[in-house]
Amino acid sequence: MRNAKEGVALAAIVAKETTEGKWSGTGGGLGFGTGGLGLFVGGMSGTKREQSQRAKEFEAPPKASFNWLYVFAPLILLLVIAVMFGFGSSFVQFMSDSQPAATGSLGRAQEGLGQMVSVLGQFVPLLAIVGAALWFIFGRSRREDEENARFKAAEAADRIKEGIYYRLRYVEDDHVVFDPKTGREVPAERNHILSLLNELASSEQAE
């Protein structure tokens, strides 16, 4: 097992090899409006963040975020269905009207299909919108509770990972990252470091 003070803390390397700051400058150009052609000049500003490749490899894992897409996925699906049937029906009817009318059994089938598409185009969007409203009132809370439970569990796991991350150390001579507490070590590559964090966090959660 390695000496607990061997190497350098990952967090220290990331802090040293990451620079953050603000930038500002001026910009200008020509514009055309109701008053005619004009010249404009203005200031611009923003933030910048620069990292060495090693700092990117050793950076702490991203933290969990609340997944609103999971919560509202059924609502989005119902609205997409409403739009698809609404526009799809109009498109099919437009294409049918632009074609010469058929006669006989084919004409009757074409007419029946047109009527069916027209009915679907009117009622499916309406049903989908009503379903979306009912889901928003009665069904949203269940999905939100599920996502809240997942997010809280992920936050708890993040806190454990954060504690582990701050004790990981990098040994440049061997190009490895190791945990002084458990003695586990992996190649100093991001995917291996993230795997180590996940494994150690799972072990600590199980204790």
N, C-alpha and C positions, 0 to 999 in steps of 0.2 A: 504494500500500500504506500502511496506517495506521501511525502511530507505535506501537511495541510497548508503550509505557506509557500509551497513551490508554485512557480508561475505567477501569472497576473490575473486578477479578477476580470471576468468578461465585461462587467459593467464599467470598469475603469477604462478598458480599451475603447469601448463604444463612446464614452464621454470624451476621451482625449481625441478621438479621430472623427468626431462629428462637430460641425460648426453650423450654428443657426444665426440668422440675422435678418436685417431688413435691407431692401434696396429701394432706390428712388431714382427718378430720371424725368426727362421731359420728352414730349412727343408732339408732333404737329402734322398738319396735312391740309388738303383742300376739301371744302364742303360746298354743296349746292343746296340752297333752300329757296323759300319764297322771296327772300331779299336779293337773290342772285348768288354769284360765286363768292366764296369767302375763304380766308385763311384762318386756321385755328391752331393754337398752341396750348398744351396743357401738361400738367404734372402727372406722373404715374408712380406708384409705389407698391410694394408687396413684401413677402417674406421669402427667404431662401434657406435651404437645408442641404448641406453637402456632407457626404460620408465617404470614407475610404471603403474599398471592397471588403476589407476585413471587418470593419464596423458593421456593414450590412449583414455579413455572415453571423456576427456575434450578437446582433440586436435582440432585445427581449421579444418573446412571441407576442403577436397581436392579441389584444384583449377581446373578449366576447362582446357582441352588441345585440340589442334587442331586434329580433327579426319580424319587422312589421309585415313583410311580404307573406310570411307564413300565416299571420293573423288574417290578412285580408285576401288571401288567395281565392277562397270560394266566391267572394264578392266580385273580384276581378274576372273570374271565369264566367260568372253569370252575365256580367256586363259585356264581355267579349262575345258570348253567345247571342245576346240581344243585338249587338251591332252587326255580327256576321249574318244573322237571319234577315235583319232589316235591309241591309245593303244587298245581300245575296238575292233576296226576292225581287228587289227593284231591277237588279242586273239581268236576272233570268227573264223577267217580263219585258224588259227593253229588247233583249235579243230575240224573244219570240215575236214581238211586234215588228221587228225589222225584217223578219223572214216571210216569204210568201206563204199564205195559208194553205195547209194541206187539205185534201178531201177524203171522204170515206172514213174507214176505221182509223186511219192514221190521224186524220183531222180531229176526230172525236177524242182520241187518246191525247193529242196535243192540247186540246181545249181543257180536258180534265186535269192534265198535269199543270197547266197554267193556273187553273182555279185552285188546285191544291197548294201550289207555291204561293199564291196570293194570300190564302188563308194562313199558311205557316208564317209568312212574312208579317202578318198583322198580329197573330196571337202568340207566337213564340217569344218575340221581344217583350210583349206585355207581361207574359208569364215570368220571363226571366227577370224583368225589373221588379215585379211584385215579390218574386222569390228573393231577390237581392235585398229589398227593403225588409222583408221578414227575417232574413238571416242577420242583417245588421242589428235589428232590434232584439232578437231572441237567441241567435247562434253565435254572435261575435264574442260574448263573454267567455264561452267555453274555450275557444281557440286562444283568447288572450290569457286565460288562466294557465293553459298548457305552456304557452310561450314564456309566461312569467316564471313558472316552475323551472323550465329549462334554463332560462337566463340566470336565475338565482343559483342553480347548481353550477353553471359555467363560471359565474363570478366567484363562487367558493373555490373552484378548481384553479381559477386565475390567481387567487391570493396565495394558494399553496405553491403554484409554479413560480410566482414572483419571488417568494422566499428562497426557493431552490436556486433560481436563476442568479440571485445576488451572491450565492456562495460558490458558484461554478468558477473554475480557474483554467487559464490557458497556459500550456507549456509549449513554448515556441520550438525548442530543440526537437521534441517528439511530434509536434503539430497535433496535439491532442487536447481535449477539454475533459476535465475530471471533476468529480464531486468529492470534496474533502471528507464529508460525513460518511458516505457509503463506500468510497473507493472506486466507484464505477467511472470508467472513462471511455470516450468515443473519439473517432477522428474529428478534427476541428472543421467540420462542414455543417452547414445550417440544418440540413435534413436529419443528420445524426444527432445534433444538439437538441432539436425539437423532439425527436423520438426519446432521447434520454430524459428530457423534462417531463414528457407525458408518462413514461414508465415510473419515474420517481414520484410524481404527483399521485399516480394511481396507488402506489405502494403506501404512501403516507396517508391517503384517504382511507385505505383499508385498515389501517392500524387503529 
